[in-house]
Amino acid sequence: MNKDAVLSATLAEIYLEQGYPEKAIETYAKLLEREPGNQTYKKRLASLKRDIKGKSRFSPFRRALKHKLW
């Protein structure tokens, strides 16, 4: 089976819920390639990219904190 055949917004949201935002972004990007005029996919992809960019600013702090706590 073609891996791209099972792409869906639901799959992207599952990736997100399971802690894989990069996979969710990749899935939405592929969906948008398939349906370039889909405004829902465009908005969700932009939102996820903004969210991940904002979180990455604190990643070194989070890693250090996690290292200290564990």
C-alpha positions in Angstrom: 0.0 0.0 0.0 1.2 3.5 -0.8 2.1 5.2 2.4 0.7 8.5 1.2 -2.7 6.9 0.6 -3.4 6.9 4.3 -2.6 10.5 4.9 -5.3 12.5 6.6 -5.9 15.4 8.9 -6.9 12.8 11.5 -3.5 11.1 11.2 -1.8 14.5 11.6 -3.8 15.2 14.8 -2.9 11.7 16.1 0.7 12.5 15.6 0.3 15.7 17.4 -1.5 14.1 20.4 1.2 11.5 20.6 3.9 14.1 20.8 5.2 14.1 17.3 4.5 17.7 16.0 7.1 17.4 13.3 5.3 14.4 11.8 2.0 16.3 12.1 3.5 19.2 10.2 4.9 16.9 7.5 1.5 15.2 7.1 -0.3 18.6 6.7 2.3 19.7 4.2 1.7 16.6 2.1 -2.0 17.0 2.4 -1.6 20.6 1.2 0.4 19.4 -1.8 -2.5 17.2 -2.7 -5.1 19.9 -2.1 -3.3 23.3 -2.5 -6.5 25.3 -2.1 -7.6 23.7 1.2 -7.7 26.7 3.7 -8.1 24.4 6.7 -4.9 22.6 6.0 -3.1 25.9 5.3 -4.3 27.4 8.6 -3.5 24.3 10.6 0.0 24.0 9.1 0.8 27.6 9.8 -0.5 27.3 13.3 1.6 24.2 14.0 4.7 25.9 12.6 4.2 28.9 14.8 3.7 26.7 17.8 6.8 24.6 17.2 8.9 27.7 16.5 7.8 29.3 19.8 8.5 26.1 21.8 12.0 25.6 20.2 13.2 28.9 21.9 12.9 27.1 25.3 14.2 23.6 24.2 17.7 24.0 25.6 16.2 25.1 29.0 13.7 22.2 28.9 16.5 19.7 28.2 18.6 21.1 31.0 15.7 21.0 33.4 14.8 17.5 32.4 18.4 16.4 32.9 18.5 17.9 36.3 15.2 16.4 37.4 15.9 12.9 36.1 
